[in-house]
Amino acid sequence: MKIYQGLGKNKKEKLRIYHSIFANNNRPMRDQFFKEEVITSFWHDVIPLMTMELCFANKKGEISEVNDKLIPSFKEITAIMRDTYRLPMPEWWVRIF
């Protein structure tokens, strides 16, 4: 099952969902989302769908450079996913962040 496909109609909408969860360190929203049984059940199916192209491609479909100012945030997200929710991140993500 590809639950990620159901999160929104397009890439921008899907990423907005993740952004809203992590924006302004909204811990109650994060906790509610990542502790939801359906999310934890399907997380391993979502991981393969989270590609570098999906997360970092520009409007032309080319992979853009990761903004250096955002790297600390991405590292923090990685730690939260690993340590707080015990959910893995894609291997390519962990190598970078």
C-alpha positions as CSV (number, residue, x, y, z in Angstrom):
1,M,0.0,0.0,0.0
2,K,1.3,3.4,-0.9
3,I,-0.1,5.6,1.8
4,Y,2.1,8.5,0.9
5,Q,0.2,8.9,-2.4
6,G,-2.9,9.6,-0.3
7,L,-1.4,12.4,1.7
8,G,-2.0,14.9,-1.1
9,K,-2.7,15.5,-4.7
10,N,0.8,16.6,-5.6
11,K,4.3,16.8,-4.3
12,K,4.0,20.4,-3.0
13,E,0.8,19.5,-1.0
14,K,2.4,16.4,0.5
15,L,5.5,18.3,1.6
16,R,3.3,21.0,3.1
17,I,1.8,18.3,5.3
18,Y,5.2,17.3,6.6
19,H,6.2,21.0,6.9
20,S,3.1,21.8,9.0
21,I,3.9,19.0,11.3
22,F,7.4,20.2,12.0
23,A,6.9,23.9,11.6
24,N,7.4,26.0,14.7
25,N,8.4,22.9,16.6
26,N,4.7,21.9,16.9
27,R,5.3,18.9,19.2
28,P,1.7,18.1,20.0
29,M,0.9,17.9,16.3
30,R,4.0,15.8,15.7
31,D,3.2,13.5,18.6
32,Q,-0.3,13.0,17.4
33,F,0.7,12.3,13.8
34,F,3.7,10.0,14.4
35,K,2.1,8.0,17.2
36,E,-1.0,7.3,15.2
37,E,-1.2,3.6,14.7
38,V,-1.9,3.8,10.9
39,I,1.2,5.9,10.5
40,T,3.5,3.6,12.5
41,S,2.0,0.6,10.7
42,F,2.6,1.9,7.2
43,W,5.8,3.9,7.9
44,H,8.1,1.3,6.3
45,D,6.0,1.5,3.1
46,V,6.3,5.2,3.1
47,I,10.1,5.3,3.4
48,P,10.9,3.9,-0.1
49,L,8.6,6.6,-1.6
50,M,10.6,9.4,0.1
51,T,13.2,10.0,-2.6
52,M,15.8,12.7,-2.8
53,E,14.1,13.8,-6.0
54,L,10.8,14.2,-4.2
55,C,12.2,16.1,-1.3
56,F,14.8,18.3,-3.1
57,A,13.9,18.7,-6.8
58,N,13.3,22.2,-8.1
59,K,10.5,23.1,-10.4
60,K,12.4,21.8,-13.4
61,G,12.7,18.4,-11.7
62,E,16.4,18.8,-11.1
63,I,17.8,18.1,-7.6
64,S,18.7,21.3,-6.0
65,E,21.4,21.9,-3.4
66,V,20.2,21.6,0.2
67,N,20.1,25.1,1.7
68,D,22.9,25.2,4.3
69,K,20.7,27.1,6.7
70,L,18.2,24.2,6.8
71,I,20.7,21.4,7.5
72,P,20.5,21.9,11.3
73,S,16.7,21.5,11.0
74,F,17.0,18.4,8.9
75,K,19.5,16.9,11.4
76,E,17.0,17.7,14.2
77,I,14.2,16.1,12.3
78,T,16.3,13.0,11.8
79,A,17.1,12.8,15.5
80,I,13.4,13.3,16.4
81,M,12.3,10.5,14.1
82,R,15.0,8.1,15.3
83,D,15.0,8.9,19.1
84,T,11.5,10.1,19.9
85,Y,9.3,8.0,17.5
86,R,11.7,5.1,16.8
87,L,10.9,5.4,13.1
88,P,13.7,5.1,10.5
89,M,14.4,7.6,7.8
90,P,15.5,6.8,4.2
91,E,19.1,5.7,4.0
92,W,20.0,8.5,1.6
93,W,18.6,11.0,4.1
94,V,20.6,9.6,7.0
95,R,23.8,9.7,4.9
96,I,23.3,13.4,4.3
97,F,21.8,14.5,7.7
